[in-house]
Amino acid sequence: MITLGNDGLPVGRRKNNYMNIDGVLHKRCTHCGQYFRLNYFYPLKYRRNGEVRETLQSWCKFCMVSECCKKAKEKRIDNAQVR
């Protein structure tokens, strides 16, 4: 999925979003700004020029879940007001 270069960071990606901490690759969440291991990010597949590519979401799982919960709560409130 992610190809590493000689410096231990991903090749062809924004290197300032990745950090090698004690030999373990971490990525920075663009929402909260904290560094987490790669398994704390959901996988993302997209198609470019007919080629399927894989990467990771830019937000960590914690931020994604909290944002989804917040939107779901807002939606319930809006639906309750309509009735």
PDB file with one MODEL, atoms N, CA, C and O in Angstrom:
MODEL        1
ATOM      1  N   MET A   1       0.828  -1.190   0.000  1.00  0.00           N
ATOM      2  CA  MET A   1       0.000   0.000   0.000  1.00  0.00           C
ATOM      3  C   MET A   1       0.869   1.249   0.000  1.00  0.00           C
ATOM      4  O   MET A   1       0.707   2.100  -0.875  1.00  0.00           O
ATOM      5  N   ILE A   2       1.777   1.385   0.942  1.00  0.00           N
ATOM      6  CA  ILE A   2       2.641   2.555   1.013  1.00  0.00           C
ATOM      7  C   ILE A   2       4.080   2.101   0.809  1.00  0.00           C
ATOM      8  O   ILE A   2       4.567   1.214   1.510  1.00  0.00           O
ATOM      9  N   THR A   3       4.751   2.715  -0.156  1.00  0.00           N
ATOM     10  CA  THR A   3       6.140   2.386  -0.435  1.00  0.00           C
ATOM     11  C   THR A   3       7.040   3.324   0.346  1.00  0.00           C
ATOM     12  O   THR A   3       6.871   4.541   0.285  1.00  0.00           O
ATOM     13  N   LEU A   4       8.002   2.767   1.084  1.00  0.00           N
ATOM     14  CA  LEU A   4       8.899   3.572   1.906  1.00  0.00           C
ATOM     15  C   LEU A   4      10.217   3.794   1.179  1.00  0.00           C
ATOM     16  O   LEU A   4      10.707   2.913   0.474  1.00  0.00           O
ATOM     17  N   GLY A   5      10.783   4.985   1.361  1.00  0.00           N
ATOM     18  CA  GLY A   5      12.078   5.302   0.786  1.00  0.00           C
ATOM     19  C   GLY A   5      13.208   4.991   1.750  1.00  0.00           C
ATOM     20  O   GLY A   5      12.989   4.357   2.782  1.00  0.00           O
ATOM     21  N   ASN A   6      14.416   5.433   1.420  1.00  0.00           N
ATOM     22  CA  ASN A   6      15.586   5.188   2.264  1.00  0.00           C
ATOM     23  C   ASN A   6      15.497   5.883   3.621  1.00  0.00           C
ATOM     24  O   ASN A   6      16.083   5.419   4.599  1.00  0.00           O
ATOM     25  N   ASP A   7      14.763   6.999   3.678  1.00  0.00           N
ATOM     26  CA  ASP A   7      14.632   7.737   4.939  1.00  0.00           C
ATOM     27  C   ASP A   7      13.553   7.167   5.852  1.00  0.00           C
ATOM     28  O   ASP A   7      13.352   7.676   6.954  1.00  0.00           O
ATOM     29  N   GLY A   8      12.846   6.108   5.408  1.00  0.00           N
ATOM     30  CA  GLY A   8      11.806   5.494   6.228  1.00  0.00           C
ATOM     31  C   GLY A   8      10.463   6.178   6.111  1.00  0.00           C
ATOM     32  O   GLY A   8       9.522   5.811   6.815  1.00  0.00           O
ATOM     33  N   LEU A   9      10.350   7.168   5.235  1.00  0.00           N
ATOM     34  CA  LEU A   9       9.104   7.888   5.027  1.00  0.00           C
ATOM     35  C   LEU A   9       8.519   7.491   3.679  1.00  0.00           C
ATOM     36  O   LEU A   9       9.247   7.033   2.799  1.00  0.00           O
ATOM     37  N   PRO A  10       7.207   7.662   3.509  1.00  0.00           N
ATOM     38  CA  PRO A  10       6.573   7.255   2.251  1.00  0.00           C
ATOM     39  C   PRO A  10       7.127   8.011   1.048  1.00  0.00           C
ATOM     40  O   PRO A  10       7.480   9.186   1.149  1.00  0.00           O
ATOM     41  N   VAL A  11       7.196   7.334  -0.075  1.00  0.00           N
ATOM     42  CA  VAL A  11       7.689   7.916  -1.317  1.00  0.00           C
ATOM     43  C   VAL A  11       6.529   8.610  -2.027  1.00  0.00           C
ATOM     44  O   VAL A  11       5.430   8.061  -2.108  1.00  0.00           O
ATOM     45  N   GLY A  12       6.769   9.811  -2.537  1.00  0.00           N
ATOM     46  CA  GLY A  12       5.775  10.515  -3.336  1.00  0.00           C
ATOM     47  C   GLY A  12       4.614  11.073  -2.546  1.00  0.00           C
ATOM     48  O   GLY A  12       3.554  11.322  -3.121  1.00  0.00           O
ATOM     49  N   ARG A  13       4.765  11.275  -1.282  1.00  0.00           N
ATOM     50  CA  ARG A  13       3.699  11.827  -0.455  1.00  0.00           C
ATOM     51  C   ARG A  13       4.236  13.042   0.297  1.00  0.00           C
ATOM     52  O   ARG A  13       5.438  13.307   0.290  1.00  0.00           O
ATOM     53  N   ARG A  14       3.349  13.762   0.932  1.00  0.00           N
ATOM     54  CA  ARG A  14       3.763  14.918   1.715  1.00  0.00           C
ATOM     55  C   ARG A  14       4.486  14.432   2.959  1.00  0.00           C
ATOM     56  O   ARG A  14       3.869  13.899   3.881  1.00  0.00           O
ATOM     57  N   LYS A  15       5.770  14.614   2.977  1.00  0.00           N
ATOM     58  CA  LYS A  15       6.583  14.052   4.058  1.00  0.00           C
ATOM     59  C   LYS A  15       6.352  14.748   5.391  1.00  0.00           C
ATOM     60  O   LYS A  15       6.625  14.159   6.437  1.00  0.00           O
ATOM     61  N   ASN A  16       5.861  15.981   5.388  1.00  0.00           N
ATOM     62  CA  ASN A  16       5.628  16.665   6.657  1.00  0.00           C
ATOM     63  C   ASN A  16       4.411  16.110   7.392  1.00  0.00           C
ATOM     64  O   ASN A  16       4.201  16.435   8.560  1.00  0.00           O
ATOM     65  N   ASN A  17       3.599  15.271   6.723  1.00  0.00           N
ATOM     66  CA  ASN A  17       2.454  14.644   7.383  1.00  0.00           C
ATOM     67  C   ASN A  17       2.811  13.295   7.998  1.00  0.00           C
ATOM     68  O   ASN A  17       1.976  12.678   8.659  1.00  0.00           O
ATOM     69  N   TYR A  18       4.040  12.833   7.787  1.00  0.00           N
ATOM     70  CA  TYR A  18       4.482  11.541   8.299  1.00  0.00           C
ATOM     71  C   TYR A  18       5.694  11.720   9.196  1.00  0.00           C
ATOM     72  O   TYR A  18       6.501  12.628   8.996  1.00  0.00           O
ATOM     73  N   MET A  19       5.814  10.836  10.198  1.00  0.00           N
ATOM     74  CA  MET A  19       6.953  10.881  11.108  1.00  0.00           C
ATOM     75  C   MET A  19       7.299   9.454  11.513  1.00  0.00           C
ATOM     76  O   MET A  19       6.411   8.647  11.790  1.00  0.00           O
ATOM     77  N   ASN A  20       8.571   9.155  11.546  1.00  0.00           N
ATOM     78  CA  ASN A  20       9.039   7.841  11.959  1.00  0.00           C
ATOM     79  C   ASN A  20       9.433   7.942  13.435  1.00  0.00           C
ATOM     80  O   ASN A  20      10.460   8.534  13.764  1.00  0.00           O
ATOM     81  N   ILE A  21       8.618   7.366  14.320  1.00  0.00           N
ATOM     82  CA  ILE A  21       8.841   7.433  15.761  1.00  0.00           C
ATOM     83  C   ILE A  21       9.223   6.045  16.253  1.00  0.00           C
ATOM     84  O   ILE A  21       8.408   5.123  16.201  1.00  0.00           O
ATOM     85  N   ASP A  22      10.444   5.889  16.726  1.00  0.00           N
ATOM     86  CA  ASP A  22      10.958   4.615  17.236  1.00  0.00           C
ATOM     87  C   ASP A  22      10.795   3.489  16.215  1.00  0.00           C
ATOM     88  O   ASP A  22      10.477   2.359  16.584  1.00  0.00           O
ATOM     89  N   GLY A  23      11.010   3.789  14.945  1.00  0.00           N
ATOM     90  CA  GLY A  23      10.924   2.791  13.899  1.00  0.00           C
ATOM     91  C   GLY A  23       9.517   2.467  13.448  1.00  0.00           C
ATOM     92  O   GLY A  23       9.327   1.562  12.635  1.00  0.00           O
ATOM     93  N   VAL A  24       8.518   3.187  13.956  1.00  0.00           N
ATOM     94  CA  VAL A  24       7.120   2.961  13.576  1.00  0.00           C
ATOM     95  C   VAL A  24       6.623   4.208  12.848  1.00  0.00           C
ATOM     96  O   VAL A  24       6.762   5.323  13.352  1.00  0.00           O
ATOM     97  N   LEU A  25       6.051   4.020  11.676  1.00  0.00           N
ATOM     98  CA  LEU A  25       5.575   5.135  10.869  1.00  0.00           C
ATOM     99  C   LEU A  25       4.276   5.682  11.439  1.00  0.00           C
ATOM    100  O   LEU A  25       3.332   4.930  11.681  1.00  0.00           O
ATOM    101  N   HIS A  26       4.229   6.995  11.652  1.00  0.00           N
ATOM    102  CA  HIS A  26       3.052   7.690  12.154  1.00  0.00           C
ATOM    103  C   HIS A  26       2.617   8.725  11.131  1.00  0.00           C
ATOM    104  O   HIS A  26       3.434   9.237  10.365  1.00  0.00           O
ATOM    105  N   LYS A  27       1.328   9.029  11.123  1.00  0.00           N
ATOM    106  CA  LYS A  27       0.777  10.039  10.224  1.00  0.00           C
ATOM    107  C   LYS A  27       0.080  11.101  11.050  1.00  0.00           C
ATOM    108  O   LYS A  27      -0.470  10.811  12.113  1.00  0.00           O
ATOM    109  N   ARG A  28       0.105  12.346  10.554  1.00  0.00           N
ATOM    110  CA  ARG A  28      -0.530  13.459  11.257  1.00  0.00           C
ATOM    111  C   ARG A  28      -1.962  13.611  10.777  1.00  0.00           C
ATOM    112  O   ARG A  28      -2.218  13.634   9.573  1.00  0.00           O
ATOM    113  N   CYS A  29      -2.889  13.714  11.704  1.00  0.00           N
ATOM    114  CA  CYS A  29      -4.293  13.967  11.395  1.00  0.00           C
ATOM    115  C   CYS A  29      -4.430  15.442  11.040  1.00  0.00           C
ATOM    116  O   CYS A  29      -3.990  16.305  11.800  1.00  0.00           O
ATOM    117  N   THR A  30      -5.036  15.739   9.894  1.00  0.00           N
ATOM    118  CA  THR A  30      -5.161  17.136   9.482  1.00  0.00           C
ATOM    119  C   THR A  30      -6.256  17.864  10.244  1.00  0.00           C
ATOM    120  O   THR A  30      -6.359  19.088  10.154  1.00  0.00           O
ATOM    121  N   HIS A  31      -7.079  17.132  10.997  1.00  0.00           N
ATOM    122  CA  HIS A  31      -8.134  17.780  11.777  1.00  0.00           C
ATOM    123  C   HIS A  31      -7.638  18.172  13.167  1.00  0.00           C
ATOM    124  O   HIS A  31      -7.756  19.331  13.566  1.00  0.00           O
ATOM    125  N   CYS A  32      -7.085  17.209  13.902  1.00  0.00           N
ATOM    126  CA  CYS A  32      -6.643  17.490  15.274  1.00  0.00           C
ATOM    127  C   CYS A  32      -5.152  17.806  15.365  1.00  0.00           C
ATOM    128  O   CYS A  32      -4.704  18.381  16.358  1.00  0.00           O
ATOM    129  N   GLY A  33      -4.376  17.438  14.338  1.00  0.00           N
ATOM    130  CA  GLY A  33      -2.956  17.761  14.311  1.00  0.00           C
ATOM    131  C   GLY A  33      -2.056  16.802  15.066  1.00  0.00           C
ATOM    132  O   GLY A  33      -0.850  17.038  15.137  1.00  0.00           O
ATOM    133  N   GLN A  34      -2.589  15.731  15.633  1.00  0.00           N
ATOM    134  CA  GLN A  34      -1.790  14.778  16.382  1.00  0.00           C
ATOM    135  C   GLN A  34      -1.280  13.676  15.457  1.00  0.00           C
ATOM    136  O   GLN A  34      -1.881  13.398  14.420  1.00  0.00           O
ATOM    137  N   TYR A  35      -0.169  13.055  15.840  1.00  0.00           N
ATOM    138  CA  TYR A  35       0.407  11.949  15.078  1.00  0.00           C
ATOM    139  C   TYR A  35      -0.090  10.630  15.647  1.00  0.00           C
ATOM    140  O   TYR A  35      -0.064  10.418  16.860  1.00  0.00           O
ATOM    141  N   PHE A  36      -0.549   9.729  14.751  1.00  0.00           N
ATOM    142  CA  PHE A  36      -1.034   8.411  15.136  1.00  0.00           C
ATOM    143  C   PHE A  36      -0.406   7.370  14.218  1.00  0.00           C
ATOM    144  O   PHE A  36       0.062   7.693  13.126  1.00  0.00           O
ATOM    145  N   ARG A  37      -0.399   6.112  14.672  1.00  0.00           N
ATOM    146  CA  ARG A  37       0.039   5.015  13.805  1.00  0.00           C
ATOM    147  C   ARG A  37      -0.911   4.924  12.620  1.00  0.00           C
ATOM    148  O   ARG A  37      -2.034   5.427  12.672  1.00  0.00           O
ATOM    149  N   LEU A  38      -0.458   4.284  11.560  1.00  0.00           N
ATOM    150  CA  LEU A  38      -1.238   4.219  10.326  1.00  0.00           C
ATOM    151  C   LEU A  38      -2.551   3.462  10.491  1.00  0.00           C
ATOM    152  O   LEU A  38      -3.504   3.721   9.755  1.00  0.00           O
ATOM    153  N   ASN A  39      -2.619   2.524  11.451  1.00  0.00           N
ATOM    154  CA  ASN A  39      -3.860   1.774  11.629  1.00  0.00           C
ATOM    155  C   ASN A  39      -4.959   2.615  12.286  1.00  0.00           C
ATOM    156  O   ASN A  39      -6.082   2.132  12.438  1.00  0.00           O
ATOM    157  N   TYR A  40      -4.669   3.848  12.676  1.00  0.00           N
ATOM    158  CA  TYR A  40      -5.670   4.750  13.231  1.00  0.00           C
ATOM    159  C   TYR A  40      -6.326   5.595  12.140  1.00  0.00           C
ATOM    160  O   TYR A  40      -7.047   6.543  12.448  1.00  0.00           O
ATOM    161  N   PHE A  41      -6.085   5.262  10.867  1.00  0.00           N
ATOM    162  CA  PHE A  41      -6.676   5.965   9.734  1.00  0.00           C
ATOM    163  C   PHE A  41      -7.414   4.960   8.866  1.00  0.00           C
ATOM    164  O   PHE A  41      -6.931   3.852   8.635  1.00  0.00           O
ATOM    165  N   TYR A  42      -8.588   5.355   8.386  1.00  0.00           N
ATOM    166  CA  TYR A  42      -9.364   4.483   7.496  1.00  0.00           C
ATOM    167  C   TYR A  42      -8.713   4.449   6.116  1.00  0.00           C
ATOM    168  O   TYR A  42      -8.165   5.455   5.664  1.00  0.00           O
ATOM    169  N   PRO A  43      -8.769   3.296   5.442  1.00  0.00           N
ATOM    170  CA  PRO A  43      -8.235   3.228   4.072  1.00  0.00           C
ATOM    171  C   PRO A  43      -9.157   3.967   3.107  1.00  0.00           C
ATOM    172  O   PRO A  43     -10.363   4.066   3.335  1.00  0.00           O
ATOM    173  N   LEU A  44      -8.581   4.475   2.041  1.00  0.00           N
ATOM    174  CA  LEU A  44      -9.326   5.232   1.038  1.00  0.00           C
ATOM    175  C   LEU A  44      -8.886   4.755  -0.337  1.00  0.00           C
ATOM    176  O   LEU A  44      -7.694   4.764  -0.646  1.00  0.00           O
ATOM    177  N   LYS A  45      -9.833   4.342  -1.159  1.00  0.00           N
ATOM    178  CA  LYS A  45      -9.536   3.923  -2.523  1.00  0.00           C
ATOM    179  C   LYS A  45     -10.130   4.949  -3.476  1.00  0.00           C
ATOM    180  O   LYS A  45     -11.244   5.433  -3.273  1.00  0.00           O
ATOM    181  N   TYR A  46      -9.377   5.273  -4.513  1.00  0.00           N
ATOM    182  CA  TYR A  46      -9.873   6.201  -5.520  1.00  0.00           C
ATOM    183  C   TYR A  46      -9.307   5.799  -6.876  1.00  0.00           C
ATOM    184  O   TYR A  46      -8.362   5.015  -6.962  1.00  0.00           O
ATOM    185  N   ARG A  47      -9.894   6.345  -7.922  1.00  0.00           N
ATOM    186  CA  ARG A  47      -9.484   6.016  -9.284  1.00  0.00           C
ATOM    187  C   ARG A  47      -8.965   7.279  -9.957  1.00  0.00           C
ATOM    188  O   ARG A  47      -9.624   8.319  -9.952  1.00  0.00           O
ATOM    189  N   ARG A  48      -7.767   7.171 -10.539  1.00  0.00           N
ATOM    190  CA  ARG A  48      -7.172   8.284 -11.269  1.00  0.00           C
ATOM    191  C   ARG A  48      -6.600   7.736 -12.575  1.00  0.00           C
ATOM    192  O   ARG A  48      -5.778   6.820 -12.567  1.00  0.00           O
ATOM    193  N   ASN A  49      -7.039   8.302 -13.684  1.00  0.00           N
ATOM    194  CA  ASN A  49      -6.601   7.870 -15.020  1.00  0.00           C
ATOM    195  C   ASN A  49      -6.840   6.376 -15.239  1.00  0.00           C
ATOM    196  O   ASN A  49      -6.014   5.693 -15.844  1.00  0.00           O
ATOM    197  N   GLY A  50      -7.967   5.878 -14.746  1.00  0.00           N
ATOM    198  CA  GLY A  50      -8.316   4.477 -14.927  1.00  0.00           C
ATOM    199  C   GLY A  50      -7.589   3.519 -14.002  1.00  0.00           C
ATOM    200  O   GLY A  50      -7.828   2.313 -14.056  1.00  0.00           O
ATOM    201  N   GLU A  51      -6.714   4.025 -13.161  1.00  0.00           N
ATOM    202  CA  GLU A  51      -5.933   3.191 -12.243  1.00  0.00           C
ATOM    203  C   GLU A  51      -6.480   3.350 -10.825  1.00  0.00           C
ATOM    204  O   GLU A  51      -6.660   4.466 -10.339  1.00  0.00           O
ATOM    205  N   VAL A  52      -6.740   2.218 -10.170  1.00  0.00           N
ATOM    206  CA  VAL A  52      -7.233   2.251  -8.791  1.00  0.00           C
ATOM    207  C   VAL A  52      -6.042   2.431  -7.859  1.00  0.00           C
ATOM    208  O   VAL A  52      -5.060   1.693  -7.937  1.00  0.00           O
ATOM    209  N   ARG A  53      -6.141   3.426  -6.975  1.00  0.00           N
ATOM    210  CA  ARG A  53      -5.062   3.702  -6.029  1.00  0.00           C
ATOM    211  C   ARG A  53      -5.599   3.587  -4.612  1.00  0.00           C
ATOM    212  O   ARG A  53      -6.794   3.754  -4.371  1.00  0.00           O
ATOM    213  N   GLU A  54      -4.709   3.304  -3.686  1.00  0.00           N
ATOM    214  CA  GLU A  54      -5.081   3.201  -2.274  1.00  0.00           C
ATOM    215  C   GLU A  54      -4.239   4.167  -1.461  1.00  0.00           C
ATOM    216  O   GLU A  54      -3.049   4.347  -1.719  1.00  0.00           O
ATOM    217  N   THR A  55      -4.871   4.781  -0.483  1.00  0.00           N
ATOM    218  CA  THR A  55      -4.174   5.672   0.438  1.00  0.00           C
ATOM    219  C   THR A  55      -4.919   5.627   1.768  1.00  0.00           C
ATOM    220  O   THR A  55      -5.723   4.725   2.003  1.00  0.00           O
ATOM    221  N   LEU A  56      -4.659   6.577   2.617  1.00  0.00           N
ATOM    222  CA  LEU A  56      -5.336   6.663   3.912  1.00  0.00           C
ATOM    223  C   LEU A  56      -6.090   7.982   4.008  1.00  0.00           C
ATOM    224  O   LEU A  56      -5.691   8.985   3.417  1.00  0.00           O
ATOM    225  N   GLN A  57      -7.183   7.966   4.762  1.00  0.00           N
ATOM    226  CA  GLN A  57      -7.929   9.196   4.999  1.00  0.00           C
ATOM    227  C   GLN A  57      -7.014  10.224   5.658  1.00  0.00           C
ATOM    228  O   GLN A  57      -6.027   9.848   6.290  1.00  0.00           O
ATOM    229  N   SER A  58      -7.319  11.491   5.525  1.00  0.00           N
ATOM    230  CA  SER A  58      -6.488  12.524   6.136  1.00  0.00           C
ATOM    231  C   SER A  58      -6.858  12.746   7.606  1.00  0.00           C
ATOM    232  O   SER A  58      -6.026  13.218   8.381  1.00  0.00           O
ATOM    233  N   TRP A  59      -8.089  12.414   8.000  1.00  0.00           N
ATOM    234  CA  TRP A  59      -8.506  12.530   9.395  1.00  0.00           C
ATOM    235  C   TRP A  59      -8.355  11.180  10.076  1.00  0.00           C
ATOM    236  O   TRP A  59      -8.575  10.143   9.450  1.00  0.00           O
ATOM    237  N   CYS A  60      -7.980  11.179  11.356  1.00  0.00           N
ATOM    238  CA  CYS A  60      -7.869   9.935  12.119  1.00  0.00           C
ATOM    239  C   CYS A  60      -9.269   9.382  12.414  1.00  0.00           C
ATOM    240  O   CYS A  60     -10.272  10.072  12.232  1.00  0.00           O
ATOM    241  N   LYS A  61      -9.316   8.140  12.867  1.00  0.00           N
ATOM    242  CA  LYS A  61     -10.598   7.497  13.149  1.00  0.00           C
ATOM    243  C   LYS A  61     -11.360   8.225  14.256  1.00  0.00           C
ATOM    244  O   LYS A  61     -12.588   8.297  14.219  1.00  0.00           O
ATOM    245  N   PHE A  62     -10.643   8.760  15.229  1.00  0.00           N
ATOM    246  CA  PHE A  62     -11.295   9.461  16.337  1.00  0.00           C
ATOM    247  C   PHE A  62     -12.041  10.694  15.836  1.00  0.00           C
ATOM    248  O   PHE A  62     -13.185  10.930  16.222  1.00  0.00           O
ATOM    249  N   CYS A  63     -11.392  11.480  14.975  1.00  0.00           N
ATOM    250  CA  CYS A  63     -12.024  12.693  14.438  1.00  0.00           C
ATOM    251  C   CYS A  63     -13.166  12.339  13.498  1.00  0.00           C
ATOM    252  O   CYS A  63     -14.197  13.011  13.504  1.00  0.00           O
ATOM    253  N   MET A  64     -13.001  11.286  12.681  1.00  0.00           N
ATOM    254  CA  MET A  64     -14.054  10.874  11.758  1.00  0.00           C
ATOM    255  C   MET A  64     -15.304  10.447  12.524  1.00  0.00           C
ATOM    256  O   MET A  64     -16.416  10.836  12.167  1.00  0.00           O
ATOM    257  N   VAL A  65     -15.124   9.649  13.578  1.00  0.00           N
ATOM    258  CA  VAL A  65     -16.264   9.164  14.347  1.00  0.00           C
ATOM    259  C   VAL A  65     -16.951  10.311  15.075  1.00  0.00           C
ATOM    260  O   VAL A  65     -18.179  10.391  15.085  1.00  0.00           O
ATOM    261  N   SER A  66     -16.175  11.195  15.681  1.00  0.00           N
ATOM    262  CA  SER A  66     -16.787  12.306  16.422  1.00  0.00           C
ATOM    263  C   SER A  66     -17.549  13.232  15.475  1.00  0.00           C
ATOM    264  O   SER A  66     -18.613  13.738  15.832  1.00  0.00           O
ATOM    265  N   GLU A  67     -17.020  13.456  14.281  1.00  0.00           N
ATOM    266  CA  GLU A  67     -17.702  14.320  13.310  1.00  0.00           C
ATOM    267  C   GLU A  67     -18.983  13.661  12.803  1.00  0.00           C
ATOM    268  O   GLU A  67     -20.002  14.331  12.637  1.00  0.00           O
ATOM    269  N   CYS A  68     -18.935  12.347  12.555  1.00  0.00           N
ATOM    270  CA  CYS A  68     -20.132  11.634  12.106  1.00  0.00           C
ATOM    271  C   CYS A  68     -21.213  11.635  13.185  1.00  0.00           C
ATOM    272  O   CYS A  68     -22.396  11.788  12.882  1.00  0.00           O
ATOM    273  N   CYS A  69     -20.807  11.464  14.443  1.00  0.00           N
ATOM    274  CA  CYS A  69     -21.770  11.486  15.543  1.00  0.00           C
ATOM    275  C   CYS A  69     -22.407  12.865  15.670  1.00  0.00           C
ATOM    276  O   CYS A  69     -23.608  12.986  15.908  1.00  0.00           O
ATOM    277  N   LYS A  70     -21.591  13.902  15.508  1.00  0.00           N
ATOM    278  CA  LYS A  70     -22.104  15.268  15.603  1.00  0.00           C
ATOM    279  C   LYS A  70     -23.104  15.547  14.486  1.00  0.00           C
ATOM    280  O   LYS A  70     -24.148  16.153  14.724  1.00  0.00           O
ATOM    281  N   LYS A  71     -22.788  15.105  13.263  1.00  0.00           N
ATOM    282  CA  LYS A  71     -23.699  15.321  12.130  1.00  0.00           C
ATOM    283  C   LYS A  71     -24.989  14.519  12.301  1.00  0.00           C
ATOM    284  O   LYS A  71     -26.068  15.005  11.962  1.00  0.00           O
ATOM    285  N   ALA A  72     -24.885  13.294  12.824  1.00  0.00           N
ATOM    286  CA  ALA A  72     -26.072  12.467  13.033  1.00  0.00           C
ATOM    287  C   ALA A  72     -26.984  13.096  14.078  1.00  0.00           C
ATOM    288  O   ALA A  72     -28.206  13.077  13.936  1.00  0.00           O
ATOM    289  N   LYS A  73     -26.393  13.648  15.117  1.00  0.00           N
ATOM    290  CA  LYS A  73     -27.184  14.305  16.160  1.00  0.00           C
ATOM    291  C   LYS A  73     -27.890  15.536  15.603  1.00  0.00           C
ATOM    292  O   LYS A  73     -29.061  15.772  15.903  1.00  0.00           O
ATOM    293  N   GLU A  74     -27.183  16.316  14.796  1.00  0.00           N
ATOM    294  CA  GLU A  74     -27.795  17.492  14.173  1.00  0.00           C
ATOM    295  C   GLU A  74     -28.939  17.093  13.247  1.00  0.00           C
ATOM    296  O   GLU A  74     -29.965  17.772  13.195  1.00  0.00           O
ATOM    297  N   LYS A  75     -28.767  15.999  12.522  1.00  0.00           N
ATOM    298  CA  LYS A  75     -29.792  15.525  11.603  1.00  0.00           C
ATOM    299  C   LYS A  75     -31.038  15.083  12.362  1.00  0.00           C
ATOM    300  O   LYS A  75     -32.160  15.358  11.936  1.00  0.00           O
ATOM    301  N   ARG A  76     -30.837  14.386  13.508  1.00  0.00           N
ATOM    302  CA  ARG A  76     -31.984  13.967  14.322  1.00  0.00           C
ATOM    303  C   ARG A  76     -32.742  15.162  14.844  1.00  0.00           C
ATOM    304  O   ARG A  76     -33.973  15.162  14.858  1.00  0.00           O
ATOM    305  N   ILE A  77     -32.020  16.186  15.277  1.00  0.00           N
ATOM    306  CA  ILE A  77     -32.670  17.389  15.798  1.00  0.00           C
ATOM    307  C   ILE A  77     -33.457  18.078  14.691  1.00  0.00           C
ATOM    308  O   ILE A  77     -34.587  18.515  14.912  1.00  0.00           O
ATOM    309  N   ASP A  78     -32.865  18.179  13.496  1.00  0.00           N
ATOM    310  CA  ASP A  78     -33.555  18.813  12.372  1.00  0.00           C
ATOM    311  C   ASP A  78     -34.804  18.032  11.985  1.00  0.00           C
ATOM    312  O   ASP A  78     -35.841  18.631  11.700  1.00  0.00           O
ATOM    313  N   ASN A  79     -34.721  16.705  11.969  1.00  0.00           N
ATOM    314  CA  ASN A  79     -35.895  15.888  11.626  1.00  0.00           C
ATOM    315  C   ASN A  79     -36.988  16.005  12.683  1.00  0.00           C
ATOM    316  O   ASN A  79     -38.171  15.971  12.344  1.00  0.00           O
ATOM    317  N   ALA A  80     -36.624  16.139  13.932  1.00  0.00           N
ATOM    318  CA  ALA A  80     -37.596  16.267  15.007  1.00  0.00           C
ATOM    319  C   ALA A  80     -38.314  17.609  14.913  1.00  0.00           C
ATOM    320  O   ALA A  80     -39.496  17.703  15.244  1.00  0.00           O
ATOM    321  N   GLN A  81     -37.617  18.639  14.470  1.00  0.00           N
ATOM    322  CA  GLN A  81     -38.238  19.970  14.359  1.00  0.00           C
ATOM    323  C   GLN A  81     -39.193  20.042  13.173  1.00  0.00           C
ATOM    324  O   GLN A  81     -40.157  20.807  13.205  1.00  0.00           O
ATOM    325  N   VAL A  82     -38.942  19.266  12.139  1.00  0.00           N
ATOM    326  CA  VAL A  82     -39.783  19.271  10.957  1.00  0.00           C
ATOM    327  C   VAL A  82     -41.133  18.643  11.267  1.00  0.00           C
ATOM    328  O   VAL A  82     -42.155  19.093  10.749  1.00  0.00           O
ATOM    329  N   ARG A  83     -41.152  17.631  12.086  1.00  0.00           N
ATOM    330  CA  ARG A  83     -42.394  16.934  12.417  1.00  0.00           C
ATOM    331  C   ARG A  83     -43.239  17.712  13.306  1.00  0.00           C
ATOM    332  O   ARG A  83     -44.323  17.262  13.679  1.00  0.00           O
TER     333      ARG A  83
ENDMDL
END
